[in-house]
Every structure is written in structure tokens, then in C-alpha cells.
Amino acid sequence: MRLNFLDKRVVLGFVGFLFGTVGLVQAQSLEKKSKPYDARLKNVQEILKQGKIGPGVDSLDAILADYPKADEIYFTKAILFAQMRNQDAAIDAIKAALEIQQKPEYLSFAVDAFKSKNDADSALIYLDKLINIDENNTASLKRERIMLLFNGGYKDVALEYFLKTKEIETPSDTLDMVGSVLLNDAGDYNAVIGLLKPWADKGTKLAQVYGQLAQAYNLSKNSKLALEYINKGIQTSQEDFLYFDLADLYRLDKKNKLSFDALKKGFQSKKIDFGDKNRIIMTLMGPKSPYSNAQLLELANILVEVHPRIAESHMAKGQVLWLNEDKTAAQSSLAVAVSMNPYQIDAWRMLMSLDMDKGEFDQAIAHGGEALHYVANNSTILYFTSMAYLMKKDTENSRKFMEAALNNAQDETPFLQANIYGGLGDIYNTLKMYKESDAAYMEAIRLDSTNVTAMNNLAYYLSLRKERLDEATKYAAMATKLQPNNGTFEDTYAWVLFADGKYEDALVWIQKAMKNTNPPTAVLLEHYGDILVKLGKTGEALKQWNLALEKGLDSDESKQKVKRKIETKSYVE
């Protein structure tokens, strides 16, 4: 399957290429009129130059407290937050500026901000407003609108708008380039070739023409012409991002070394935007990557070398290092990322997850406290801090942070809310608050019907209490269906069946769990023995119980219970 190094960037990035000229209005149209807060704004600029982002934002807020109609200050905040990659805060700030005055540069910024969040519907609202007031950039704004419609899923509308625009606009390679994206997606490769080949043959400098033309040829099973036009594009346009297209074509021809060499050239280029490279390396970390982990690390090292001042480059390197099982080095890279941008929640999340993966729970808690200094009451950070306390067996603090996470999660995704409720289920169960625990698990499942962890845990704890076993069976079965070959979930299903007296069925599932758990845990071995003894296979049961003792159970009470089973050669509650 294609990795499509180019395709998504064309849809999202090419519009930025076209729209970038409009963004220059920011520098050209701001009136240089004296403002009563000019001296204070200059002081803020000095603070920001020193890297003091928090104090800088506080100073801007102080100006706004005295001058609440200062739209330029809101715009400055929006730019600052965007540079920090805090898009939600940037959007709030630009909306505030637009409520005061609808300037072209503000509308342009709003479009870009919503595009960065893949929110094409909102971007279109602000783009249409911009089209109505900016008569100097009609052609580029129409091209922008075509791509936003396409990216927003309105493909038929986008194609219709393109054809109408083509009828009334002067022929151009940029407009035909935009149309080719729509036609390639629709599978009309001959139409793409008809649109773009004349421009490529004339030697257009627009690199995207060669990329889209090569894609059309490749999808038409003509890899020779695809490679020919990509190489022509690299020579003619001098645009390095075509190396990504070249890498894609070589990979599809199963020439992996040539593919990786071309990919490296793209990563080494300082002309290519960091976002394009970061998107690619994130894609390559997926399960179907054509490159080795060592090659991914080479790309990550290049990313940091070329973009050393972007926190996300260090985040990417941290993820690749973690993938390579170099957890200490991964922690270092993620620590650099949060030191560069302490408002980057994903970097904190990954760092805390890595701390917990290494069993360094105190460090995860410390990182959570540091993160909350910058992103106070953030539900994601509160959740991970709670999990660190829970793994440390500090249930009271875990409960405090998880309930705080829930209280601040009203605007979060159902996925995160479901995880928080699942965490509360675990905590309340530990505190023997069974009614509250069951309710929390049920809410987690309601919010996310694929939350297999909540299903598994609810089923397991109901089986231990021998309550609502029909319900426990349903959720245990759902978990194994949604995530097959998971030994933990299969063990739970076996134990629910055991609690319900269905020993033959339980044996089937415990044997599946044994097969899919390597090495088997002490609890799994104990359960296997319990099921075997109920089926009259005492000798085999004794073997499993002895193995459980050798493996090491988690408490003296559990050890003593298994010893009694061995002594009595029978199941003990």
C-alpha cells in the first residue's frame, strides 16, 4: 500500500504554498500608528527574545486588561501561541482579535490555524469572509477554497467549483495543479496527464505539477514516465520536497535502498518545512513501515540536526529511540522537547508514559507536577499523574488526581474521558467502592465502545465477586473479540466462565491464554490449575500450582492460598 509521502502534503500543504502570499499582508497592512501601549509591547518583545514565554504572555494579558480593544495584542498572542504549537490558544486569541476588527491578516491567520487542526469547515468560514474583503488575491483564494472543500470531504463540490473557476480564470499551472489533486483522487489519471503534461513539458517551475503528474503516471502503471518526470521536476524546479515523491516511487518499485537515499535527501533539506518531515516520520513509525528501526533513527537524527530548535523534532527522536528500546536516551530527547516548549502536552504525556514504562513512578509524578505548572488543570497530565500514583500503590493521591482529571475533562474527547472513567474504575475497585467502580467502567464503555480494558476489568472484578455473571460474560467476550489473541483478556474470559461453573468452556479459553502469554504469569498458572482440578485433572493442576509458586505470587496471602490448594489437592476460595 502506498505511504503517499506526497498526497496528504499536497492536500494540506500546497494550499499553504498558495495562501502564503496572502499571509504577507500581515507584514504590509499593519498600520504604523502610535498606540498608548507601544512601549509596553516593545518590552514584551524583549522578554520573549530571552525565551521567557510565560512572563511574555502574562505581560500581553496585562496590556489587554488596560486596553481590552487592542486587537493587535490579541493577534500578537495568537502568533505567539501558534509558534509554541498551542493551536487551541492561538485560535481563541485570533477569534478575540476578529471580534474587535475583521482585518485580512487576522482572517488569514484564522484560516491557517484551523487548517493546522484539520478543521476545514471552520477554515472555510473564515476564508469566505476573506474572499469578500480581499480583492487583490482572488485567484489564490479560490484555489485555497477548492482545496479546503476537498480536504473537508466535499469532493464533488470541490470539483464543481474547480471546473467553474477554470472557465472564468486565466489558464495557469497553479489552478490546473489544484484540479489534478481532485482528479487523481477520483481516479481520472488521463485527465490529470492531459492537464499537467503540457506544463511539465514547458518546464514549469511549479514543483507540485511534476509530483502530481508522476503520481498519475504511476497509478496508470507507467513507472518509467513517473520517474522521468519526477527527476525532471527536481532539476527544473530545484524543490527538494520532490525527493519524497522519488522515494515513494522507488519504494513501490521495491528499490528500498534508492528509496531511503531519496528520503534522506529530503530530510537533509533546510528548504522543506519541518511539518512535512514530521508527518512522514510519524507515518513510518507505524506497523507497516518499509524501513528498519535503525533507518528511522537515522532520519530522526537528521531531523534534530536540521531543526534543532523545534521541540517536536526532539519528540520524534524520543519516539524512535523508544521504538529502538533505548529508553534512557528516549527520556533525554523528550526532556529536551519539554524544556524547549513546556506547553507541549503530548511531549509531557510521552515522557511520563516512558517514566512509568521504566518503573520510575516518582519521576513520572515529578514530571506531572512540572507540567501542571505550565498547563494547570490539564486533564491529560492529571490522568497520567494519577496513573503514576496508582502504579506506586498510592491510591488516595491517585484518586485525587483522577477525579481532578474528570472535573477538567468536559471539553476533552470521548476517548480521553473514557480512559479517565476506566482509571476511576480501577481506583474505586482498589478502595472497595464496588458500586462506584462498576458505574465508572460502564461509563467508560458508553463513551468508547471499543474500550477493551474497561470491559476486561469490569468482567474480571464482577467474576471475583460472583456478581452479574451474565453481564461479565458479555463484556469478557466482547474484549476478546475486539482484541483477539490477548492472553490477559482470554484469562479473564476463562475466569468468568469458571465463576459461572462452565469449566469445559473455561478450559478452552485458559489454554488460549497460556498460548498467547509468554512467559505465563503466576496468576494465569494458578487459574489454569483451578480449572484443571474442577475437571478432575488433579495431577496436571498440581503441576500448574507449583509453577505458580515458583513464578512468585504478588502477596503472602496468595502464596498461602496456593499452598493450601497443593496440600488439599483441591480448589480453595
C-alpha positions in Angstrom: 0.0 0.0 0.0 1.2 3.5 -0.8 2.6 5.5 2.0 1.7 8.6 0.0 4.6 10.8 1.1 3.2 13.5 -1.2 -0.5 13.1 -1.3 -1.5 14.5 2.1 1.0 17.2 1.9 -0.4 18.4 -1.4 -3.9 18.5 0.1 -2.8 20.3 3.2 0.5 21.9 2.4 0.0 23.1 -1.2 -2.8 25.4 -0.1 -0.4 26.9 2.4 2.0 27.5 -0.5 -0.7 29.3 -2.4 -2.0 31.1 0.6 1.4 32.2 1.9 1.4 35.2 -0.4 -1.8 36.4 1.2 -0.2 36.0 4.6 2.4 38.6 3.6 -0.3 41.1 4.2 0.4 40.7 7.9 3.7 42.5 7.4 2.4 45.0 4.9 -1.0 46.1 6.1 -0.5 46.7 9.8 -0.7 50.4 10.2 2.2 52.1 12.0 0.1 54.3 14.2 1.2 55.3 17.6 -0.5 53.3 20.3 -0.6 54.1 24.1 0.8 50.6 24.8 3.7 50.6 22.3 6.4 50.9 24.9 4.9 48.0 26.9 4.6 45.9 23.8 8.3 46.6 23.0 9.1 45.4 26.5 7.2 42.2 25.9 9.2 41.6 22.7 12.4 41.8 24.7 11.0 39.4 27.3 10.2 36.9 24.5 13.6 37.2 23.0 15.0 35.9 26.3 12.9 32.8 25.9 10.6 33.8 28.8 7.3 32.7 27.2 5.2 32.6 30.3 6.1 36.1 31.5 5.6 37.4 28.0 2.1 36.0 27.8 1.4 37.5 31.2 2.6 40.9 30.1 0.3 40.8 27.0 -2.6 39.9 29.2 -1.7 42.9 31.4 -1.9 45.2 28.4 -5.3 43.7 27.4 -6.6 44.3 31.0 -5.9 48.0 30.4 -6.8 48.1 26.7 -9.4 45.4 26.1 -10.0 46.6 22.5 -6.4 46.2 21.5 -6.9 43.8 18.6 -3.2 43.9 17.7 -2.3 42.4 21.1 -4.7 39.5 20.6 -3.1 39.0 17.2 0.4 39.0 18.8 -0.8 36.4 21.3 -2.2 34.3 18.5 1.1 34.3 16.7 3.0 33.5 19.8 0.8 30.6 20.7 1.0 29.3 17.1 4.8 29.4 17.3 4.5 27.4 20.5 2.2 25.0 18.6 -0.6 25.6 21.1 -3.2 25.9 18.3 -6.3 26.0 20.7 -4.9 29.0 22.5 -3.9 30.6 19.2 -7.5 30.1 17.8 -9.0 31.7 21.0 -6.7 34.7 20.6 -7.4 35.3 16.9 -11.2 35.0 17.5 -10.9 37.7 20.1 -9.0 39.9 17.6 -11.6 39.3 14.9 -14.4 40.2 17.3 -12.8 43.7 17.5 -11.8 44.1 13.9 -12.0 41.9 10.7 -8.6 42.6 9.2 -7.4 40.4 6.3 -4.3 39.3 8.2 -6.5 38.1 11.1 -8.7 36.2 8.8 -5.7 34.7 7.0 -4.3 33.6 10.3 -7.6 32.1 11.4 -7.7 30.0 8.2 -4.2 28.7 8.7 -4.9 28.0 12.4 -8.0 25.9 11.6 -6.2 24.1 8.8 -3.4 23.1 11.2 -6.2 21.3 13.2 -7.6 19.7 10.1 -10.8 21.6 10.7 -11.7 22.5 7.1 -15.3 23.5 7.9 -14.1 26.3 10.3 -11.3 27.4 7.9 -13.9 27.7 5.1 -16.0 30.1 7.2 -13.1 32.5 7.7 -11.8 32.0 4.1 -15.2 33.0 2.7 -15.1 36.2 4.8 -11.6 36.9 3.5 -12.7 36.4 -0.1 -15.4 39.0 0.4 -12.9 41.7 1.5 -9.7 40.9 -0.3 -10.0 41.7 -4.0 -6.2 41.5 -4.6 -5.8 37.8 -4.1 -9.0 36.4 -5.7 -7.2 33.7 -7.8 -5.2 32.3 -5.0 -8.1 32.4 -2.5 -10.3 30.5 -4.9 -7.6 27.8 -5.2 -7.4 27.7 -1.5 -11.2 27.3 -1.3 -11.1 24.3 -3.7 -8.5 22.5 -1.6 -10.3 23.2 1.7 -13.5 21.8 0.2 -11.7 18.8 -0.9 -9.9 18.3 2.4 -13.2 18.8 4.3 -14.7 15.8 2.4 -16.8 17.9 0.0 -15.0 16.3 -3.1 -17.9 16.7 -5.6 -18.4 20.3 -4.5 -14.7 21.0 -4.8 -14.5 19.5 -8.4 -17.6 21.5 -9.4 -16.0 24.7 -8.0 -12.7 24.0 -9.8 -14.4 23.5 -13.2 -16.4 26.7 -12.8 -13.2 28.6 -11.8 -11.3 27.2 -14.7 -13.9 28.5 -17.1 -13.6 32.1 -15.9 -9.9 32.3 -14.8 -6.8 32.8 -17.0 -5.2 29.3 -17.6 -2.4 28.7 -15.0 -0.3 25.8 -13.8 -1.3 26.6 -10.2 -5.0 26.2 -10.9 -4.5 23.0 -13.0 -2.3 21.7 -10.3 -5.1 22.1 -7.8 -7.5 20.4 -10.2 -5.2 17.5 -10.6 -5.4 16.7 -6.9 -9.1 16.2 -7.2 -8.9 14.3 -10.5 -6.1 12.0 -9.2 -8.3 11.2 -6.2 -11.2 10.5 -8.5 -9.1 8.1 -10.4 -9.2 10.1 -13.7 -5.5 9.8 -14.4 -5.8 10.5 -18.1 -7.4 13.8 -17.3 -4.5 14.6 -14.9 -2.0 13.8 -17.5 -3.9 16.0 -20.0 -3.9 18.9 -17.6 -0.3 18.8 -16.4 1.9 17.2 -19.1 1.8 20.4 -21.2 3.0 22.5 -18.2 5.8 20.0 -17.4 6.9 19.8 -21.0 7.2 23.6 -21.0 9.4 23.4 -17.9 7.2 25.0 -15.3 8.9 25.8 -12.1 5.9 24.7 -10.0 7.2 21.5 -8.5 3.8 20.1 -7.5 3.0 19.8 -11.1 5.7 17.1 -11.5 4.7 15.3 -8.3 1.0 15.0 -9.3 1.9 14.1 -12.9 4.2 11.4 -11.7 1.5 10.1 -9.4 -0.9 9.9 -12.3 1.6 8.0 -14.5 2.5 5.7 -11.6 -1.2 4.9 -10.9 -1.6 4.3 -14.7 1.1 1.6 -14.3 3.8 3.7 -16.1 6.6 3.9 -13.6 9.2 4.8 -16.2 7.5 8.1 -17.1 6.7 8.7 -13.5 10.4 8.6 -12.6 11.3 10.6 -15.7 9.0 13.5 -14.7 10.0 13.4 -11.0 13.7 13.7 -11.9 12.9 16.4 -14.4 11.0 18.2 -11.7 13.9 18.0 -9.2 16.3 19.5 -11.9 13.9 22.1 -13.2 12.2 23.4 -10.0 15.1 22.9 -7.6 12.4 22.0 -5.0 13.7 19.3 -2.6 10.4 18.0 -1.5 10.2 16.1 -4.7 12.7 13.7 -3.2 9.8 12.4 -1.1 7.9 11.6 -4.3 11.1 10.0 -5.7 11.4 7.9 -2.5 7.8 6.8 -2.9 8.3 5.7 -6.5 11.4 3.8 -5.7 9.8 2.0 -2.8 6.9 1.0 -5.0 9.4 -0.5 -7.4 10.9 -2.4 -4.4 14.2 -0.5 -4.7 14.3 0.2 -0.9 17.9 1.4 -0.8 17.3 4.1 -3.5 14.0 4.9 -1.8 15.7 5.5 1.6 18.5 7.5 0.0 16.0 9.8 -1.6 14.1 10.1 1.6 17.3 11.2 3.4 17.9 13.9 0.9 14.5 15.3 1.6 15.1 15.2 5.4 18.5 16.9 5.0 17.0 19.8 3.1 16.6 23.0 5.0 14.1 24.2 2.4 11.4 21.6 3.3 9.1 22.5 6.1 9.5 20.6 9.4 5.9 19.6 9.4 6.2 17.6 6.2 9.2 15.7 7.6 7.5 15.1 10.9 4.3 13.8 9.3 6.4 11.3 7.3 8.4 10.0 10.2 5.2 9.6 12.3 3.8 7.5 9.4 6.9 5.4 9.2 6.7 4.5 12.9 3.5 2.6 12.1 3.4 -1.2 11.9 3.8 -1.4 8.1 6.9 0.7 7.7 9.2 -0.3 4.8 12.3 0.8 6.7 14.1 -0.6 9.7 14.2 0.9 13.1 17.8 1.8 12.6 16.9 3.7 9.4 14.1 5.5 11.3 16.7 6.6 13.9 18.9 7.9 11.2 16.1 10.0 9.9 15.3 11.2 13.4 18.9 12.2 13.9 18.8 14.2 10.7 15.5 15.8 11.8 17.1 17.1 15.0 20.2 18.2 13.3 18.3 20.2 10.7 15.6 21.5 13.0 17.3 21.7 16.4 15.1 24.4 17.8 11.8 22.8 17.2 10.5 20.8 20.2 8.6 18.3 18.0 11.9 17.2 16.3 13.2 16.0 19.7 9.8 14.4 20.4 10.0 12.4 17.2 13.6 11.3 18.1 12.3 10.3 21.5 9.6 8.1 20.0 12.0 6.5 17.6 14.5 5.8 20.4 11.7 4.2 22.4 10.9 2.1 19.4 14.5 1.1 19.4 14.2 0.1 23.1 16.8 2.8 24.1 14.5 4.1 26.8 17.1 6.3 28.7 18.0 8.1 25.5 14.3 8.5 24.7 13.8 10.1 28.0 16.6 12.6 27.3 15.1 13.6 24.0 11.6 14.1 25.4 13.1 16.1 28.3 14.7 18.4 25.7 11.4 18.7 24.0 9.5 19.8 27.1 12.3 22.2 28.2 12.0 23.9 24.8 8.2 24.0 24.8 6.8 23.3 28.3 3.3 23.8 26.9 3.6 20.8 24.6 1.2 18.4 26.3 2.0 15.4 24.0 5.7 15.6 24.9 4.8 15.5 28.6 2.4 12.7 28.1 5.1 10.6 26.3 7.8 11.5 28.8 5.5 10.4 31.7 4.5 7.2 29.9 8.1 6.4 29.4 8.9 7.0 33.1 6.2 4.6 34.1 7.3 2.1 31.5 10.7 2.1 33.2 9.1 1.8 36.6 10.2 5.3 37.6 6.9 6.4 39.1 8.3 9.1 41.3 9.9 10.7 38.3 6.6 10.5 36.4 4.9 12.2 39.3 7.6 14.9 39.4 7.2 15.5 35.6 3.4 15.7 36.1 3.8 18.4 38.7 6.2 20.3 36.5 3.9 20.1 33.5 0.9 21.3 35.6 2.9 24.4 36.4 2.6 25.4 32.7 -0.7 23.7 31.8 -2.7 23.9 35.0 -5.6 21.6 35.4 -4.9 19.8 32.1 -6.9 16.6 32.2 -4.3 14.6 30.2 -1.5 15.5 32.6 -3.8 14.9 35.6 -4.7 11.5 34.3 -1.1 10.4 33.8 -0.1 11.7 37.2 -2.9 9.7 38.7 -1.8 6.6 36.9 1.8 7.1 38.2 0.4 7.2 41.8 -1.7 4.2 41.1 1.3 2.2 39.9 3.1 3.3 43.1 0.1 1.9 45.0 -0.7 5.4 46.4 -4.4 5.0 45.9 -5.6 8.2 47.7 -3.4 10.5 45.6 -4.3 8.6 42.5 -8.0 9.1 43.3 -7.4 12.8 43.9 -5.7 13.4 40.6 -8.1 11.2 38.6 -11.1 12.9 39.9 -9.4 16.2 39.1 -8.9 15.0 35.6 -12.5 14.1 35.3 -13.6 17.5 36.6 -11.5 19.2 33.9 -12.4 16.9 31.0 -15.7 18.4 29.9 -14.3 19.6 26.6 -12.0 16.6 26.0 -12.5 13.8 23.5 -14.7 10.9 24.4 -11.6 8.7 24.1 -9.8 10.6 26.9 -13.0 10.8 29.0 -13.4 7.0 28.7 -9.8 6.4 29.8 -10.4 8.7 32.9 -13.5 6.8 33.8 -11.7 3.5 33.3 -8.9 4.7 35.6 -11.5 5.7 38.2 -13.0 2.2 37.9 -9.5 0.7 38.8 -9.1 3.1 41.7 -12.5 2.7 43.2 -12.2 -1.1 43.0 -8.9 -1.0 44.9 -10.7 1.1 47.5 -13.5 -1.5 47.6 -16.0 1.1 46.3 -17.5 -1.5 44.1 -20.7 0.3 43.1 -18.8 3.4 42.1 -16.2 1.2 40.3 -18.8 -0.6 38.2 -20.5 2.6 37.3 -17.2 4.2 36.2 -16.4 1.2 34.0 -19.9 1.3 32.5 -19.5 5.0 31.7 -16.1 4.3 30.1 -17.7 1.7 27.8 -20.6 4.0 27.0 -18.1 6.7 25.9 -15.9 4.4 24.0 -17.5 1.2 22.7 -14.0 -0.2 21.9 -12.5 0.3 25.4 -11.4 -3.3 25.9 -9.5 -2.5 29.1 -12.7 -1.3 30.9 -14.6 -4.3 29.5 -12.0 -6.7 30.7 -11.6 -5.2 34.2 -15.3 -4.9 34.8 -15.8 -8.5 33.8 -12.9 -9.7 35.9 -14.0 -7.9 39.1 -17.6 -9.0 38.7 -16.4 -12.6 38.4 -14.3 -12.3 41.6 -17.4 -11.1 43.4 -19.6 -13.6 41.6 -22.0 -10.9 40.7 -23.9 -10.3 37.4 -22.0 -13.1 35.7 -24.2 -12.9 32.5 -23.0 -9.3 32.2 -19.4 -10.2 33.0 -19.5 -12.9 30.3 -20.8 -10.4 27.7 -18.0 -7.9 28.4 -15.3 -10.5 28.6 -16.4 -12.0 25.3 -16.5 -8.5 23.7 -13.0 -7.8 24.8 -11.6 -11.0 23.3 -13.5 -10.3 20.1 -12.2 -6.7 19.8 -8.7 -7.7 20.6 -8.1 -11.4 19.7 -5.0 -13.4 20.9 -4.6 -11.2 24.0 -3.7 -13.6 26.8 -4.8 -11.2 29.6 -8.3 -10.9 28.1 -8.6 -14.6 27.4 -7.6 -15.3 31.0 -10.4 -13.1 32.2 -12.9 -14.8 29.9 -11.8 -18.2 31.2 -12.2 -17.0 34.8 -15.6 -15.5 34.2 -16.7 -18.9 32.8 -15.1 -20.7 35.7 -17.0 -18.5 38.2 -20.2 -19.4 36.3 -19.4 -23.2 36.6 -18.7 -23.6 32.9 -15.4 -25.5 33.3 -15.1 -27.1 29.9 -15.5 -23.7 28.2 -13.2 -22.2 30.7 -10.5 -24.7 29.8 -10.7 -23.7 26.1 -10.0 -20.1 26.9 -7.4 -20.6 29.6 -5.4 -22.7 27.1 -5.7 -19.9 24.6 -4.4 -17.5 27.2 -1.5 -19.9 28.0 -0.6 -20.0 24.3 -0.7 -16.2 23.9 1.1 -15.3 27.2 4.9 -15.7 27.1 6.0 -16.3 29.8 2.8 -17.1 31.7 2.2 -15.2 34.9 1.8 -16.7 38.3 -1.9 -15.8 38.3 -2.5 -17.4 34.9 -0.8 -20.6 36.1 -2.9 -20.6 39.2 -6.1 -20.1 37.2 -5.1 -22.9 34.9 -4.7 -25.2 37.9 -8.0 -24.2 39.3 -9.8 -25.1 36.1 -8.0 -28.4 35.7 -8.8 -29.6 39.2 -12.5 -28.8 38.7 -12.3 -31.1 35.6 -10.8 -33.9 37.7 -7.3 -33.4 36.3 -5.6 -33.2 39.7 -2.1 -34.2 38.6 -2.0 -31.5 36.0 -3.5 -29.0 38.4 -0.8 -29.6 41.0 1.9 -29.0 38.3 0.4 -25.6 37.4 0.0 -24.6 41.1 3.7 -25.5 41.8 4.8 -23.5 38.7 2.7 -20.5 40.1 4.6 -20.7 43.4 7.9 -20.9 41.6 7.0 -17.9 39.4 6.2 -15.8 42.5 2.8 -14.5 43.6 2.2 -10.9 44.5 1.3 -11.4 48.2 1.8 -13.7 51.1 -2.0 -14.3 51.2 -1.9 -15.5 47.6 1.1 -17.8 48.3 -0.6 -19.4 51.3 -3.8 -20.0 49.3 -1.9 -21.8 46.6 0.0 -23.9 49.2 -3.4 -24.9 50.7 -4.6 -26.0 47.2 -1.5 -28.1 46.8 -1.8 -29.6 50.3 -5.5 -30.4 49.9 -5.3 -31.2 46.2 -8.5 -29.2 45.7 -9.7 -25.7 44.8 -9.7 -23.2 47.7 -11.7 -20.0 47.5 
